[in-house]
Amino acid sequence: MQSQQREDRKPGYKSGDILPYLGQDYILEVRQYPSYRKPGVQLVGERLLVLTAKTDPATVRKAVLEWYCARACRIIPERVEFYRKQIGKSVNGIRIKDVRSRWGSCSSKANLNFNWRLVLAPMEVLDYVVVHELCHLKEMNHSKAFWDLVGEILPDYRKQREWLKRCKLIERF
C-alpha cells in the first residue's frame, strides 16, 4: 500500500523525494552552490543530484524536468533508429513533446511524436512505445496485422502495454 501511495504522490522536488528514471527509483539530493548560475543535474549511484544556487521546489523541478527532457531527446531517437532498421521503414521526423494524453503518435507523413515521460518508465516500456509507433508506418491502424507486427518485434509487448495502462506517470509529472 505504501508503494502505491508513493506512486500516486507528486514529487515535492526536495531532498529525499523518490524520482524514477528508466524504471529505477532514485533519491533526489539537492545541494546548494551559490556560485552556480544554472542548475546541474546528474545521476550519482542511486541518487539524482541537483546542484543549484536556489533550492526552492520550483527551481529544482525545472532543472529536473529539463534533465528528463534532454535525456528523452537523446535516448528515444536512438531507440527509434535501432527498431526502425528492423521494420525497414524511414522516419521523416522525431519530436519529443510534453503531452498529458498519450505516450506517442505517428502521422501519415512518417512523423513520430513521443512523450518525454517515457524516460521515467522501464526501457522495455519505452521500447514498446517506440515499436508501436514505428509499426504504424506499415499499418496505420490497430488491426490484427498491426499487432502481429508488434509481436514479431516484441513478443512480450502485452506485458509492457499493461504496465502503461496501470502506471500514473503522466499524472504525476
Solvent accessible surface area in square Angstrom, and as a share of the most:
residue,aa,sasa,rsa
1,M,187,0.84
2,Q,153,0.68
3,S,59,0.38
4,Q,85,0.38
5,Q,97,0.43
6,R,86,0.31
7,E,76,0.34
8,D,67,0.35
9,R,150,0.55
10,K,130,0.55
11,P,20,0.12
12,G,33,0.32
13,Y,12,0.05
14,K,121,0.51
15,S,63,0.41
16,G,49,0.47
17,D,21,0.11
18,I,52,0.26
19,L,0,0.00
20,P,12,0.08
21,Y,13,0.05
22,L,43,0.21
23,G,35,0.34
24,Q,111,0.49
25,D,73,0.38
26,Y,32,0.12
27,I,60,0.30
28,L,1,0.00
29,E,35,0.16
30,V,25,0.15
31,R,105,0.38
32,Q,109,0.49
33,Y,82,0.31
34,P,116,0.73
35,S,97,0.63
36,Y,80,0.31
37,R,243,0.89
38,K,144,0.61
39,P,44,0.28
40,G,25,0.24
41,V,25,0.14
42,Q,82,0.36
43,L,54,0.27
44,V,75,0.43
45,G,67,0.65
46,E,130,0.58
47,R,98,0.36
48,L,1,0.01
49,L,12,0.06
50,V,0,0.00
51,L,20,0.10
52,T,1,0.01
53,A,29,0.22
54,K,136,0.58
55,T,59,0.34
56,D,60,0.31
57,P,75,0.47
58,A,73,0.57
59,T,30,0.17
60,V,0,0.00
61,R,98,0.36
62,K,129,0.55
63,A,8,0.06
64,V,0,0.00
65,L,26,0.13
66,E,79,0.35
67,W,28,0.10
68,Y,0,0.00
69,C,44,0.27
70,A,61,0.48
71,R,56,0.20
72,A,0,0.00
73,C,73,0.43
74,R,121,0.44
75,I,6,0.03
76,I,0,0.00
77,P,44,0.28
78,E,94,0.42
79,R,55,0.20
80,V,2,0.01
81,E,73,0.33
82,F,102,0.42
83,Y,16,0.06
84,R,59,0.22
85,K,134,0.57
86,Q,100,0.44
87,I,7,0.04
88,G,58,0.56
89,K,79,0.33
90,S,84,0.54
91,V,35,0.20
92,N,106,0.54
93,G,26,0.25
94,I,57,0.29
95,R,145,0.53
96,I,40,0.20
97,K,65,0.27
98,D,100,0.52
99,V,42,0.24
100,R,127,0.46
101,S,100,0.64
102,R,136,0.50
103,W,37,0.13
104,G,12,0.12
105,S,24,0.15
106,C,21,0.12
107,S,41,0.26
108,S,100,0.64
109,K,154,0.65
110,A,22,0.17
111,N,46,0.24
112,L,0,0.00
113,N,30,0.15
114,F,1,0.01
115,N,0,0.00
116,W,7,0.03
117,R,3,0.01
118,L,0,0.00
119,V,0,0.00
120,L,2,0.01
121,A,0,0.00
122,P,27,0.17
123,M,61,0.27
124,E,100,0.45
125,V,1,0.00
126,L,0,0.00
127,D,12,0.06
128,Y,10,0.04
129,V,4,0.02
130,V,0,0.00
131,V,0,0.00
132,H,24,0.11
133,E,11,0.05
134,L,0,0.00
135,C,0,0.00
136,H,17,0.08
137,L,28,0.14
138,K,98,0.42
139,E,49,0.22
140,M,103,0.46
141,N,70,0.36
142,H,107,0.48
143,S,43,0.28
144,K,155,0.66
145,A,51,0.39
146,F,0,0.00
147,W,42,0.15
148,D,68,0.35
149,L,26,0.13
150,V,0,0.00
151,G,21,0.20
152,E,133,0.60
153,I,29,0.15
154,L,25,0.12
155,P,107,0.67
156,D,75,0.39
157,Y,8,0.03
158,R,164,0.60
159,K,145,0.61
160,Q,11,0.05
161,R,88,0.32
162,E,78,0.35
163,W,67,0.24
164,L,20,0.10
165,K,133,0.56
166,R,151,0.55
167,C,29,0.18
168,K,87,0.37
169,L,13,0.06
170,I,21,0.10
171,E,102,0.46
172,R,26,0.09
173,F,4,0.02
